[in-house]
Amino acid sequence: METTLQQEQHLERRPAQREPQLRQVRRVGLVDRVALHVGVALVAWGRRPLVLESRERRANRVEQRLAALGRELAAERMHYLNAPQR
């Protein structure tokens, strides 16, 4: 019986829960936005390639990739044509 009374007394001593207060939203200022854009631009500029690839080299790379895909398709076709049927 004593434990029940002690628990009830303990519960009564708890402070009342407060309602959550709404925080004011602080807008980002113009200076902060400009600083963010300048920072992102500097990072993008710093990651640029130092030597640009020529158009001819890019065209050759595309042609080589297309040729490789053609060879893969031809090899796959030969595999299916020459594979034993089930």
MARTORRO-464800 format. One record per residue (C-alpha): x, y, z; residue in three letters. Coordinates in nm, 2 decimals. Layout:
residues N
<mivex x="X" y="Y" z="Z" dose="ala"/>
...
end
This chain:
residues 86
<mivex x="0.00" y="0.00" z="0.00" dose="met"/>
<mivex x="0.29" y="0.23" z="0.07" dose="glu"/>
<mivex x="0.44" y="0.19" z="-0.27" dose="thr"/>
<mivex x="0.12" y="0.29" z="-0.44" dose="thr"/>
<mivex x="0.10" y="0.62" z="-0.24" dose="leu"/>
<mivex x="0.46" y="0.69" z="-0.31" dose="gln"/>
<mivex x="0.41" y="0.65" z="-0.68" dose="gln"/>
<mivex x="0.11" y="0.88" z="-0.68" dose="glu"/>
<mivex x="0.30" y="1.14" z="-0.48" dose="gln"/>
<mivex x="0.59" y="1.11" z="-0.73" dose="his"/>
<mivex x="0.36" y="1.16" z="-1.02" dose="leu"/>
<mivex x="0.21" y="1.47" z="-0.87" dose="glu"/>
<mivex x="0.55" y="1.64" z="-0.84" dose="arg"/>
<mivex x="0.61" y="1.63" z="-1.21" dose="arg"/>
<mivex x="0.61" y="1.97" z="-1.37" dose="pro"/>
<mivex x="0.32" y="2.03" z="-1.62" dose="ala"/>
<mivex x="0.42" y="1.98" z="-1.98" dose="gln"/>
<mivex x="0.45" y="2.30" z="-2.18" dose="arg"/>
<mivex x="0.30" y="2.33" z="-2.52" dose="glu"/>
<mivex x="0.56" y="2.34" z="-2.79" dose="pro"/>
<mivex x="0.64" y="2.70" z="-2.88" dose="gln"/>
<mivex x="0.66" y="2.78" z="-3.25" dose="leu"/>
<mivex x="1.00" y="2.91" z="-3.35" dose="arg"/>
<mivex x="1.04" y="3.21" z="-3.57" dose="gln"/>
<mivex x="1.17" y="3.13" z="-3.92" dose="val"/>
<mivex x="1.46" y="3.34" z="-4.01" dose="arg"/>
<mivex x="1.49" y="3.42" z="-4.38" dose="arg"/>
<mivex x="1.82" y="3.39" z="-4.56" dose="val"/>
<mivex x="1.96" y="3.73" z="-4.64" dose="gly"/>
<mivex x="2.07" y="3.85" z="-4.98" dose="leu"/>
<mivex x="2.43" y="3.85" z="-4.88" dose="val"/>
<mivex x="2.41" y="3.49" z="-4.77" dose="asp"/>
<mivex x="2.25" y="3.38" z="-5.09" dose="arg"/>
<mivex x="2.51" y="3.56" z="-5.30" dose="val"/>
<mivex x="2.79" y="3.40" z="-5.09" dose="ala"/>
<mivex x="2.64" y="3.06" z="-5.15" dose="leu"/>
<mivex x="2.61" y="3.11" z="-5.53" dose="his"/>
<mivex x="2.97" y="3.24" z="-5.54" dose="val"/>
<mivex x="3.09" y="2.94" z="-5.34" dose="gly"/>
<mivex x="2.92" y="2.69" z="-5.56" dose="val"/>
<mivex x="3.05" y="2.86" z="-5.87" dose="ala"/>
<mivex x="3.41" y="2.85" z="-5.73" dose="leu"/>
<mivex x="3.38" y="2.48" z="-5.66" dose="val"/>
<mivex x="3.24" y="2.41" z="-6.01" dose="ala"/>
<mivex x="3.52" y="2.62" z="-6.16" dose="trp"/>
<mivex x="3.78" y="2.44" z="-5.96" dose="gly"/>
<mivex x="3.66" y="2.10" z="-6.08" dose="arg"/>
<mivex x="3.67" y="2.18" z="-6.45" dose="arg"/>
<mivex x="3.90" y="1.98" z="-6.67" dose="pro"/>
<mivex x="4.23" y="2.15" z="-6.74" dose="leu"/>
<mivex x="4.26" y="2.04" z="-7.10" dose="val"/>
<mivex x="3.95" y="2.02" z="-7.31" dose="leu"/>
<mivex x="3.91" y="1.72" z="-7.54" dose="glu"/>
<mivex x="3.90" y="1.80" z="-7.91" dose="ser"/>
<mivex x="3.59" y="1.73" z="-8.12" dose="arg"/>
<mivex x="3.78" y="1.48" z="-8.33" dose="glu"/>
<mivex x="3.88" y="1.28" z="-8.02" dose="arg"/>
<mivex x="3.53" y="1.28" z="-7.89" dose="arg"/>
<mivex x="3.39" y="1.17" z="-8.23" dose="ala"/>
<mivex x="3.65" y="0.89" z="-8.24" dose="asn"/>
<mivex x="3.55" y="0.78" z="-7.89" dose="arg"/>
<mivex x="3.18" y="0.77" z="-7.99" dose="val"/>
<mivex x="3.27" y="0.57" z="-8.31" dose="glu"/>
<mivex x="3.47" y="0.33" z="-8.11" dose="gln"/>
<mivex x="3.19" y="0.27" z="-7.86" dose="arg"/>
<mivex x="2.94" y="0.21" z="-8.14" dose="leu"/>
<mivex x="3.18" y="-0.03" z="-8.31" dose="ala"/>
<mivex x="3.22" y="-0.22" z="-7.98" dose="ala"/>
<mivex x="2.84" y="-0.24" z="-7.94" dose="leu"/>
<mivex x="2.81" y="-0.37" z="-8.29" dose="gly"/>
<mivex x="3.08" y="-0.64" z="-8.22" dose="arg"/>
<mivex x="2.90" y="-0.74" z="-7.90" dose="glu"/>
<mivex x="2.57" y="-0.78" z="-8.08" dose="leu"/>
<mivex x="2.73" y="-0.98" z="-8.35" dose="ala"/>
<mivex x="2.90" y="-1.21" z="-8.10" dose="ala"/>
<mivex x="2.57" y="-1.25" z="-7.91" dose="glu"/>
<mivex x="2.39" y="-1.33" z="-8.24" dose="arg"/>
<mivex x="2.65" y="-1.59" z="-8.33" dose="met"/>
<mivex x="2.62" y="-1.75" z="-7.99" dose="his"/>
<mivex x="2.25" y="-1.79" z="-8.02" dose="tyr"/>
<mivex x="2.27" y="-1.92" z="-8.37" dose="leu"/>
<mivex x="2.54" y="-2.17" z="-8.29" dose="asn"/>
<mivex x="2.41" y="-2.28" z="-7.95" dose="ala"/>
<mivex x="2.26" y="-2.63" z="-7.94" dose="pro"/>
<mivex x="1.88" y="-2.63" z="-7.93" dose="gln"/>
<mivex x="1.70" y="-2.78" z="-7.63" dose="arg"/>
end
